[in-house]
Amino acid sequence: MSTEPDTKVQAELRENFGKGFARRLRAAGKIPAVIYGHGTDPVHVALPGHQTALLIRRANAVLELDVNGTHQLTLVKDVQRDPVHQIIEHIDLLVVKKGEKVQVEVPVVVVGEPFAGTIVNLDAQTIALEVEATHIPQHIEVDVEGREDGTHITAADLKLPKGAVLAADPEVLVVAISVPAATLAAEDEIAEADAEVAAEQAEASETAESAAEASAE
């Protein structure tokens, strides 16, 4: 059974603008949005709040809009939120066509466990890809299973899904495996302590040898 969400959204044309009208829309459980792209004039719409909020939790969501009987495929390009309450204030939607290539930022997800005692440093949270608008991957996995200290994984090393093309610099560092600084410091302290013990033992041994030689004389 498919777990893909239903991306069909009933949108309403809106002719009123301004912050006051936008507030009234949100109070009514709707989200102001604008549709643009492909050389068309921007179209201002209102989207159902709850359904839309659930759909855009997925990165690079594609919405199949029904605007007064006109069907439009759109890609969520930007979501403006209230910085304090995180309420969705406005959404920018880009018109796309089936089979069309688009450039998107896809989240990077780390899987696996690196070599014992090391940690994973995720340097790139997302990676730019060129993909078909209707086949955008939810994320790109980076397998770090058993990777040792000093391992660097760049964009060029990523395994991309079929049809996806890397749009980022191939040399961009995505993941680095390292030993935590605290662990290194602790190892240095242990090494120093071992060296001190060894030096004391050597000095004690020399002292004992000297005493034995003196006794023999």
N, C-alpha and C positions, 0 to 999 in steps of 0.2 A: 504494500500500500504506500502511495507517494506521501511524503511529508512536506512537499513543497507548499508554501503558503499561496493562497489565492490572491493574485496581484491585481485583480480587476477592481478598479476604484471608480465610484460614481462621483464626478466632480461637477460643481456648479459654477457657471460663469458669474463673475462679479464686476459691477460697474462702479462701485463706490470704493474709494481709497482713503488713505490717511490712517493715523495711529488710532483715532477714536473708533473708526469702523472696524479696524483689525481687532481691537479689544473686544468689541461686541461680537465679532465672529468667534473669537476664542471662548468667550463666555457661553456661546451657544454650542460649544463642542466641535468647532470647525477650525481648520488651519488655513490661513491665507497662503497662496502659492502663485508662482508665475511660470508659464510655459514659454520657452523660446528655442531658437535654433532653426537650421535649415532655411535660413533666409526669410522666415515668417515673422510677422509682427508679434510682439509679446502678448500672450493671452493670460489674463488674470482670473484665477479660479479660487474656489473654496473647497477644501478636501475634508472628508469625515475624520474627525480628530483621533478617535480611539483606533480605528482600523489602520490609518496612516502611521500613527505612532508605532504600532506593532510591526508594520512592514519595513519601516526605515531603521529598525534596530539592526537589520542586516546591511552590511556595508555595500555600497553601490547598488542599492535596490532599484529594480526596474518596475515601474507602475504602468499598468494598462488602463489608461483613463477613458472614461465615457463622458464626454463633455456635450451635453444636450444632444446625444445621439451620434456624435462624431467620435470615433475611436482614435486614440493617440497613444503611441508607445513612448514613454519618457524615462529618462535616467535621473535619479536624484543626484544633483551636483553639489548642492549646498543646503545645510540646515542651520538656520539661525535660532539660537536658544537664549532665553533670559539667563544672564551669567550667574544670578543668585538662585533662582527657583528652577532653572533648567527646563522651563516651559518652552515648547516649540512655538516660535513667533512667526516664522516664515520659511518656506521651502522654495528653492530654485529647481526647476525641472527642465532638462534638456531633451528636445525632440530627437528620437533615434529611429532607425529603420532596421528591420530584421536583416541580419547578415552584415550590417554596417560595423566597421571597426571603431572602437572608442578607446581613449587612453584613460586609465583609472589607477587609483592608488589602492592596492590590495593588501589587507593585513597579513603580517608574517606571524606564524605560530610555530613555536619550538616543541618538538616531540622527542622522547627518549631521554636517557640520563647519561651525562658525560662521565669520564673516568673519575673514580672516587677521589674526593678532595678538591675537585675543580668546580668552578661555577660557570654559568652561561651568561654572557653579556650580550643582550639584544641591542645592537647599535642602530638598526633600521626597523622601526615599528611597521612600516608599510613599504611596498615596492611598486614602482610604476610599471604597468603592463599595457600592451595594446592587445585587445581581445574583442571578440564579437559582442555586441551590446546585449544579446540574449543568452550569452554563455560566459558571464563573468564569474570567476571562481570566488567562493566566499573567503578563502584564505590560501596562502601558500605555506606548506609545511617545510620545516628545516629539521632534519634528523641529526641529533647530536649524540646518539647512542655510542658510548665508549670513546668519544673524542677526547684527546688528551690536551694538557696545557700547551698553549701556543698555537692551537688550531684556529685558523681564520677562514671563515666561509663568506665569499663575496657573492654579489648578485649573479655573476656568471656561473657560479656553482649550483644555483637553485634548479630544482627539477620543476619545470613548468608544465601545466596541463596542455593537452593537444589544442593547437590553434592559437595559443598565447605566445606573444613575442615580448621580449624584455625591452622596456622603454627607458629604463634607468641606466646609469653608467655601469658597465659590467664590473668595474673595479670597486664599486661601493661596498664597504664592509657591512655585512648583515649581522653576523654572529662571530664572537670571539670567545674562546675557552681559556680560562686563566685560573691560577691558584689565588685565593683571597689574600689580600695584603696582610691580614691578621695572621693567617696561617704561615705565610713567609716569615713574618716577624718572629712568630713562635719557634719556627724551625731554626732561625738564626740564633735565637736565645739558647736553644738546646745545643746547637753546634758550638756556641761559645762556651757553654757550661761543660760540654764534653771535652773541649780543648783545654779548659782550665784544669779539669780533673786529670787529664792525661799529663799535663805539665807538672802538676803536683806529684803524680805517681812517678814520673821520670825523675823529678828532683829528689823524692824520697828514696828511690832506688839508687841514685848516685851517692846520696848521703850514706846509705847502708853499705855500699861498696867501699866507700872511703873509710868508713869506720872499721870494716872487716880487714882492709889492707893495713890500717894503723895497728890493729890488734895483732896481726900476723908479724909485724916488725918487732 
